[in-house]
Amino acid sequence: MKLIVAIAHERDKHRLADTLNQNGITFTKLGSTGGFLRQGNVTLLVGVEDHQVERVLEIISDCCGTCERYVNVPPESMPPLTMGAIPPQPVTTEAGGAVAFVLNIERFERF
């Protein structure tokens, strides 16, 4: 048995949950916050048999896409501007997607 801990962007949480449910895969959903861009995330705990792992990872990959976002550099990370200096322009970064960890489960009990 395996435990998949998947962290996905909040915009993908409904599609991901619906697709897992449609495939008969049960999970526990936890709200979480990402460290990068302080965006909302969802963390899913999915317990599956070994032969189901690849299918669950495929569903996660299909449901959780990335996109480009423009972000401003936080002022505390910039050197002080001198008179007449041009402030930095927003930079693009990749946001969204998902991260999944697959862990071995030694024992499982349902009460």
Secondary structure, DSSP 8 states (H G I E B T S, - for coil): -EEEEEEEEGGGHHHHHHHHHHTT---EEEEEE-SSTT-EEEEEEEEE-GGGHHHHHHHHHHH--EEEEEE---GGGS----TT------EEEEEE-EEEEEEE-S-----
